[in-house]
Amino acid sequence: MSTATICPPAEAAAPQRFAVVVSVPPVLVDDPAGLFAELARLDLPLGEYVVCGSAALYVRGLRSRVGDLDVLARGPAWARVLSLGVPPSVALSGHGLVVNHPTHAIEFVDRWTPGWPTDYLIASADLIDGIPFMRLGDVLAWKQRARRPKDLPDIAAVHELRRLWNGDDPAPTCTPARTAKTDWRKAA
């Protein structure tokens, strides 16, 4: 039996020093108003906030634009929001506090609407491009409860996606092998 020793090249053996300057965390999610970039710049601690509402549809391609961000924050994330220098006010719903970002259309809340536990929404968030978003099934359930006129196209978009995912679409010309269908009532 022979043994071999692998040595790194000489230039790899000496430690090299690099200056790394990072001003804004990288964000792949984009929008014309720069809302996601601003949210990333705030560097809220992961596991302490979640983006709720329609932005969770936008990031999944179910909306063509996003007008604002609704961010549920707790603990250290909420403390960072308070450091923006905008005093919190009572939410329009009367449920919790809200801080409106001073320069961007980002609304931070310390609790979501009644019936939605903060800890659950944050813990169950889907991480997309480094940003936690409310689960799609939860967005659907929330919008179905609210059922505001502006929610109706969003509800229809999620139902259409569900229909496509479940394979309820007309048979394509070339039929690929299908996998088991997802029962959204159980998955949500």
Backbone bond lengths (Angstrom), bond angles and torsions (degrees), N, CA, C in turn:
res aa  C-N    CA-C-N  psi(-1)  N-CA   C-N-CA  omega(-1)  CA-C   N-CA-C  phi
1 M - - - 1.440 - - 1.511 109.20 -
2 S 1.303 115.51 132.79 1.457 118.20 177.88 1.520 108.71 -112.53
3 T 1.286 114.73 152.55 1.462 119.23 177.18 1.504 108.01 -116.56
4 A 1.290 115.58 147.09 1.458 120.96 179.07 1.513 108.64 -122.83
5 T 1.287 115.64 142.50 1.451 121.14 176.52 1.517 107.81 -111.07
6 I 1.301 115.30 128.03 1.463 119.27 178.47 1.506 107.09 -104.31
7 C 1.317 115.95 121.73 1.457 121.95 -179.87 1.516 109.00 -110.07
8 P 1.314 116.80 140.84 1.463 118.54 177.04 1.524 109.44 -70.98
9 P 1.325 116.84 156.36 1.459 119.14 176.13 1.532 109.97 -58.32
10 A 1.298 116.35 156.84 1.470 121.63 -176.24 1.522 111.88 -56.09
11 E 1.343 116.39 -40.64 1.469 117.72 -177.83 1.528 111.98 -68.46
12 A 1.326 117.92 -22.61 1.464 121.01 179.36 1.525 111.21 -83.76
13 A 1.314 117.38 -18.94 1.459 120.39 -176.60 1.525 111.57 -72.51
14 A 1.312 117.68 -35.50 1.461 120.68 -178.53 1.529 109.36 -83.64
15 P 1.319 117.02 131.14 1.471 118.47 179.72 1.526 110.13 -66.17
16 Q 1.306 115.26 139.88 1.458 120.15 177.93 1.514 108.62 -109.39
17 R 1.299 115.34 149.42 1.461 120.03 -179.76 1.525 108.57 -113.55
18 F 1.303 114.45 132.99 1.450 120.44 179.53 1.522 108.32 -125.34
19 A 1.300 115.58 143.73 1.460 120.47 173.08 1.521 107.26 -91.86
20 V 1.301 116.13 122.01 1.454 120.79 179.90 1.523 108.19 -113.92
21 V 1.305 115.99 122.36 1.449 121.14 178.14 1.519 107.73 -119.74
22 V 1.309 116.08 118.30 1.451 121.00 178.99 1.524 107.45 -123.02
23 S 1.333 115.87 116.81 1.456 118.11 -179.52 1.519 112.36 -98.73
24 V 1.328 116.81 -35.06 1.448 121.11 -179.58 1.524 108.25 -132.80
25 P 1.322 117.79 128.68 1.467 118.62 177.48 1.527 110.07 -58.59
26 P 1.338 117.53 142.80 1.460 119.15 -179.55 1.530 111.37 -68.92
27 V 1.307 115.40 137.49 1.453 121.63 178.93 1.512 107.52 -133.60
28 L 1.316 116.58 128.23 1.450 120.23 178.21 1.521 111.52 -87.19
29 V 1.331 117.49 -31.27 1.458 121.28 177.99 1.517 107.12 -67.04
30 D 1.314 116.29 131.71 1.452 119.39 -176.31 1.521 110.37 -129.57
31 D 1.293 114.80 154.09 1.450 121.70 173.14 1.524 106.81 -155.40
32 P 1.325 117.75 150.63 1.462 120.81 -175.74 1.525 114.18 -58.71
33 A 1.317 118.24 -32.25 1.466 120.79 -177.97 1.531 112.66 -81.71
34 G 1.324 118.23 -7.63 1.461 121.01 179.07 1.518 114.01 72.39
35 L 1.317 117.26 25.70 1.467 120.20 -177.36 1.524 112.24 -65.16
36 F 1.338 116.89 -43.00 1.461 119.75 -178.75 1.525 110.79 -69.68
37 A 1.319 117.01 -36.35 1.467 119.86 177.13 1.527 110.25 -64.22
38 E 1.315 116.96 -40.77 1.466 120.06 178.12 1.522 110.93 -66.26
39 L 1.327 116.61 -40.71 1.465 119.74 177.31 1.525 110.01 -60.98
40 A 1.324 117.00 -43.37 1.469 120.66 178.68 1.525 110.92 -64.36
41 R 1.328 116.89 -38.02 1.466 121.12 179.95 1.526 111.10 -61.21
42 L 1.332 116.71 -32.86 1.466 120.35 179.31 1.526 111.64 -67.74
43 D 1.334 116.95 -20.36 1.460 122.62 175.42 1.531 112.36 53.18
44 L 1.326 115.12 49.48 1.467 119.52 176.78 1.519 108.90 -66.18
45 P 1.319 118.33 141.82 1.465 120.93 -179.03 1.529 111.77 -64.88
46 L 1.316 115.19 126.90 1.459 121.74 178.12 1.526 109.24 -59.80
47 G 1.294 116.66 139.54 1.458 121.00 -177.52 1.518 112.65 89.29
48 E 1.329 116.53 4.36 1.462 120.53 -179.65 1.528 112.09 -126.33
49 Y 1.339 116.71 5.20 1.466 120.36 178.24 1.519 109.67 -156.19
50 V 1.335 115.70 164.99 1.455 122.33 176.61 1.532 108.07 -152.37
51 V 1.332 116.35 140.58 1.458 121.61 174.90 1.526 106.37 -85.32
52 C 1.321 116.10 123.50 1.462 121.63 -176.73 1.528 110.32 -111.02
53 G 1.305 115.21 179.42 1.451 121.29 172.73 1.513 115.02 71.48
54 S 1.319 115.80 -150.58 1.459 122.86 -170.69 1.525 114.15 -66.71
55 A 1.301 118.69 -24.28 1.471 120.45 177.98 1.528 110.53 -61.84
56 A 1.335 116.41 -28.75 1.466 120.29 177.25 1.528 110.75 -68.37
57 L 1.320 117.75 -23.95 1.466 121.81 174.54 1.523 110.05 -81.86
58 Y 1.321 116.59 -40.88 1.468 121.55 179.64 1.533 111.24 -58.34
59 V 1.316 116.31 -46.20 1.463 120.35 -176.38 1.523 111.59 -66.42
60 R 1.308 116.76 -21.91 1.468 121.36 178.60 1.524 112.42 -96.42
61 G 1.340 116.57 7.89 1.455 121.11 177.13 1.518 114.44 78.67
62 L 1.328 117.96 15.97 1.457 121.41 -178.96 1.527 113.04 -95.65
63 R 1.307 116.08 -1.03 1.468 123.23 174.37 1.516 107.11 -138.37
64 S 1.307 116.37 147.37 1.463 119.19 -178.84 1.525 112.71 -86.09
65 R 1.309 116.88 -17.49 1.465 119.55 178.61 1.520 110.01 -151.52
66 V 1.315 114.10 163.17 1.461 120.32 176.49 1.530 107.10 -127.45
67 G 1.323 116.07 129.79 1.461 120.01 -177.56 1.514 113.17 -89.63
68 D 1.329 115.82 -30.65 1.461 120.35 -179.39 1.517 108.56 -158.67
69 L 1.309 114.80 171.85 1.465 120.72 175.28 1.519 108.43 -116.20
70 D 1.316 115.64 137.18 1.458 122.57 172.45 1.519 105.94 -110.70
71 V 1.315 116.23 115.35 1.459 121.22 -174.49 1.525 109.55 -118.88
72 L 1.318 114.91 121.82 1.458 122.19 175.77 1.526 107.22 -91.32
73 A 1.329 116.90 123.29 1.470 120.78 -176.29 1.522 110.16 -131.17
74 R 1.331 114.32 150.23 1.465 120.48 177.22 1.532 108.52 -140.25
75 G 1.322 115.68 169.86 1.465 122.56 172.69 1.521 113.89 46.93
76 P 1.351 117.34 -127.37 1.461 121.06 -176.70 1.535 113.05 -61.68
77 A 1.325 117.76 -31.16 1.469 120.07 178.06 1.529 109.78 -67.85
78 W 1.315 116.57 -42.42 1.472 120.59 178.48 1.528 109.91 -65.15
79 A 1.324 117.33 -38.62 1.473 120.88 177.34 1.528 110.41 -61.27
80 R 1.326 117.06 -40.55 1.464 120.45 178.49 1.529 110.33 -66.22
81 V 1.326 116.83 -38.49 1.465 120.79 177.31 1.527 109.83 -61.88
82 L 1.327 116.26 -42.95 1.468 119.85 179.27 1.525 112.04 -63.49
83 S 1.339 117.42 -24.84 1.465 120.46 179.84 1.531 112.41 -75.58
84 L 1.335 117.68 -3.87 1.465 120.29 175.95 1.522 111.48 -68.75
85 G 1.327 116.62 -14.24 1.456 120.98 177.03 1.521 114.46 87.97
86 V 1.320 117.30 8.61 1.465 121.71 177.59 1.521 107.29 -102.09
87 P 1.324 117.54 120.02 1.469 117.91 -179.27 1.524 111.01 -66.82
88 P 1.333 116.83 140.45 1.464 119.39 178.03 1.522 110.97 -69.14
89 S 1.319 115.16 151.24 1.457 120.89 174.90 1.522 107.64 -128.15
90 V 1.314 115.29 167.58 1.461 119.74 178.52 1.523 107.58 -73.12
91 A 1.326 116.15 134.31 1.467 121.42 179.72 1.522 109.99 -60.93
92 L 1.332 116.47 152.17 1.464 120.72 179.13 1.519 112.36 -55.14
93 S 1.321 115.96 -32.98 1.464 120.55 179.25 1.529 111.74 -72.41
94 G 1.331 116.55 -13.78 1.455 120.54 -174.61 1.517 112.32 80.42
95 H 1.321 116.44 4.22 1.467 122.97 -176.59 1.523 108.77 -109.94
96 G 1.314 117.59 95.68 1.455 121.61 176.34 1.513 114.08 91.11
97 L 1.346 113.83 -172.60 1.458 121.84 -177.77 1.521 110.37 -111.82
98 V 1.328 115.04 155.57 1.455 121.57 179.71 1.526 109.44 -135.15
99 V 1.331 114.89 142.21 1.470 122.04 172.94 1.520 106.35 -127.04
100 N 1.325 115.86 123.59 1.456 120.48 177.13 1.519 108.66 -94.56
101 H 1.327 116.34 126.38 1.461 121.94 179.67 1.530 108.33 -54.30
102 P 1.341 117.77 138.80 1.466 119.66 -175.34 1.535 114.99 -67.72
103 T 1.328 119.34 -23.87 1.470 119.71 -175.44 1.526 114.42 -127.79
104 H 1.306 118.60 -11.65 1.462 121.72 -177.79 1.530 110.06 -126.75
105 A 1.320 116.34 157.09 1.469 121.77 -179.69 1.533 109.71 -79.55
106 I 1.330 115.01 66.61 1.457 121.73 177.92 1.526 107.07 -125.17
107 E 1.322 115.06 123.90 1.451 121.15 179.24 1.525 108.30 -110.57
108 F 1.316 116.09 122.75 1.461 121.78 179.31 1.524 107.99 -102.97
109 V 1.326 115.91 134.80 1.461 120.53 177.93 1.526 108.65 -128.00
110 D 1.323 115.24 153.14 1.467 119.15 179.07 1.526 111.76 -94.48
111 R 1.338 117.49 -4.32 1.465 122.34 171.38 1.522 107.94 -159.22
112 W 1.316 114.91 151.50 1.455 120.73 179.92 1.516 107.87 -85.32
113 T 1.273 118.91 -170.30 1.457 121.43 -177.10 1.533 110.46 -65.73
114 P 1.331 117.17 160.65 1.468 119.97 -178.38 1.529 111.91 -53.71
115 G 1.327 114.24 139.38 1.459 120.80 179.01 1.518 113.79 93.16
116 W 1.317 117.92 -3.10 1.465 121.89 -179.37 1.525 109.36 -117.09
117 P 1.330 118.47 98.88 1.473 121.40 -178.28 1.533 111.77 -65.50
118 T 1.295 115.44 131.51 1.465 122.45 -179.73 1.520 111.23 -55.76
119 D 1.325 117.23 -49.33 1.463 120.57 -177.26 1.520 111.62 -59.43
120 Y 1.327 117.46 -41.12 1.460 121.06 179.08 1.527 110.79 -63.42
121 L 1.329 117.55 -48.79 1.465 120.52 -176.85 1.527 111.61 -61.60
122 I 1.318 117.25 -38.82 1.463 120.50 -179.92 1.527 110.37 -73.00
123 A 1.326 117.26 -44.70 1.465 120.70 -177.19 1.530 112.59 -67.55
124 S 1.310 117.92 -31.01 1.465 120.53 -175.99 1.526 113.08 -95.21
125 A 1.318 117.76 4.86 1.466 121.74 -175.78 1.529 112.12 -59.94
126 D 1.335 115.10 148.29 1.460 122.14 172.74 1.526 107.40 -91.72
127 L 1.317 116.76 127.39 1.455 121.18 179.02 1.523 108.14 -88.17
128 I 1.326 116.38 115.41 1.461 122.56 -179.17 1.519 107.74 -124.98
129 D 1.326 115.93 118.66 1.468 122.09 -177.94 1.523 111.81 51.38
130 G 1.325 115.88 39.10 1.460 120.82 175.18 1.513 114.60 82.86
131 I 1.322 117.99 3.01 1.464 121.77 -178.50 1.529 108.32 -118.14
132 P 1.351 118.10 130.74 1.462 119.83 177.99 1.532 111.27 -79.33
133 F 1.330 115.35 128.15 1.459 121.49 179.34 1.525 109.90 -120.87
134 M 1.307 115.26 148.20 1.461 122.68 175.27 1.529 108.67 -57.35
135 R 1.321 116.67 138.77 1.466 121.56 179.10 1.523 110.21 -60.22
136 L 1.316 115.37 143.75 1.455 121.19 -176.81 1.528 112.05 -59.47
137 G 1.323 117.36 -41.64 1.465 120.29 177.88 1.520 112.17 -61.99
138 D 1.333 116.59 -35.43 1.464 120.45 177.75 1.526 111.29 -71.27
139 V 1.337 116.76 -39.11 1.467 119.76 177.09 1.527 109.22 -60.65
140 L 1.337 115.57 -44.83 1.459 119.98 179.16 1.529 110.68 -60.04
141 A 1.317 117.57 -49.29 1.470 121.03 -179.01 1.526 110.92 -60.55
142 W 1.334 116.44 -41.48 1.469 121.08 -179.95 1.527 110.57 -64.40
143 K 1.326 116.96 -45.58 1.465 120.86 -179.10 1.528 111.36 -68.75
144 Q 1.326 117.13 -34.12 1.461 119.46 177.64 1.534 110.79 -67.43
145 R 1.321 117.29 -35.71 1.467 120.03 176.99 1.520 111.01 -68.76
146 A 1.342 116.49 -44.66 1.462 121.07 -177.96 1.535 110.27 -69.93
147 R 1.306 116.68 -43.71 1.463 125.80 177.44 1.525 113.56 44.86
148 R 1.331 115.50 43.85 1.456 120.56 174.65 1.534 108.21 -75.87
149 P 1.309 119.06 156.05 1.472 119.93 179.16 1.534 112.92 -53.05
150 K 1.324 117.59 -37.36 1.465 119.68 -179.86 1.533 112.79 -70.94
151 D 1.335 117.56 -16.25 1.465 121.60 179.35 1.529 112.68 -82.30
152 L 1.314 117.98 -22.61 1.463 121.50 -173.21 1.531 113.43 -59.31
153 P 1.343 120.21 -45.29 1.471 118.53 176.99 1.532 112.25 -64.25
154 D 1.327 117.39 -33.70 1.468 120.99 178.49 1.526 110.70 -67.18
155 I 1.314 116.53 -42.31 1.466 121.15 178.27 1.522 109.27 -61.60
156 A 1.319 116.54 -44.52 1.469 120.72 179.59 1.526 110.84 -62.75
157 A 1.339 117.71 -39.93 1.471 121.23 -179.74 1.524 111.30 -64.21
158 V 1.319 117.42 -41.14 1.469 120.35 179.14 1.529 110.03 -68.25
159 H 1.322 116.76 -40.69 1.469 119.38 177.48 1.527 111.01 -63.06
160 E 1.315 117.65 -38.70 1.466 120.97 177.90 1.531 110.45 -64.52
161 L 1.324 116.99 -42.42 1.466 120.12 177.24 1.524 110.12 -62.65
162 R 1.316 117.07 -43.48 1.466 121.10 178.17 1.532 110.36 -59.14
163 R 1.325 116.42 -43.61 1.457 121.27 179.26 1.526 110.48 -59.61
164 L 1.315 116.69 -43.55 1.468 120.62 179.54 1.524 111.49 -67.88
165 W 1.342 117.04 -42.82 1.461 120.68 -179.80 1.529 111.34 -64.41
166 N 1.315 116.32 -36.67 1.456 120.40 -178.60 1.522 112.43 -79.14
167 G 1.307 116.66 -3.61 1.454 120.22 178.09 1.510 113.01 75.48
168 D 1.316 117.16 25.11 1.459 120.36 -179.78 1.525 111.78 -86.58
169 D 1.330 117.23 11.68 1.456 120.61 179.99 1.527 109.92 -84.15
170 P 1.328 117.44 161.20 1.468 119.11 177.81 1.517 110.17 -58.40
171 A 1.325 116.18 148.95 1.466 121.62 -177.24 1.523 110.58 -60.37
172 P 1.348 117.16 128.18 1.464 119.60 177.38 1.532 110.26 -71.31
173 T 1.330 115.93 165.98 1.458 121.33 179.79 1.519 110.79 -57.62
174 C 1.316 116.20 -44.76 1.461 121.72 178.62 1.522 106.08 -110.16
175 T 1.314 118.67 114.28 1.454 121.92 -175.38 1.524 111.19 -87.98
176 P 1.351 117.63 110.76 1.462 119.91 176.60 1.525 109.83 -77.43
177 A 1.327 115.48 164.45 1.466 120.33 175.46 1.515 108.09 -62.89
178 R 1.297 117.93 134.83 1.468 121.59 -178.83 1.519 110.38 -99.68
179 T 1.307 114.16 148.36 1.462 119.45 175.17 1.519 107.60 -100.23
180 A 1.304 116.47 174.86 1.464 120.97 -179.54 1.521 110.30 -59.67
181 K 1.314 116.43 142.02 1.459 121.73 178.28 1.522 109.88 -74.22
182 T 1.328 114.86 150.18 1.450 121.09 175.83 1.515 108.66 -94.52
183 D 1.298 117.85 128.74 1.448 121.77 174.62 1.521 106.93 -90.36
184 W 1.312 116.63 103.51 1.465 121.85 -175.31 1.504 112.75 -63.30
185 R 1.310 117.50 -26.72 1.465 118.01 178.98 1.515 110.29 -64.61
186 K 1.335 116.46 -32.21 1.470 120.22 178.56 1.527 111.24 -88.26
187 A 1.327 117.48 -31.41 1.470 121.40 -176.32 1.520 111.70 -75.64
188 A 1.310 118.20 -30.44 1.456 120.96 -177.32 1.463 109.16 -77.45
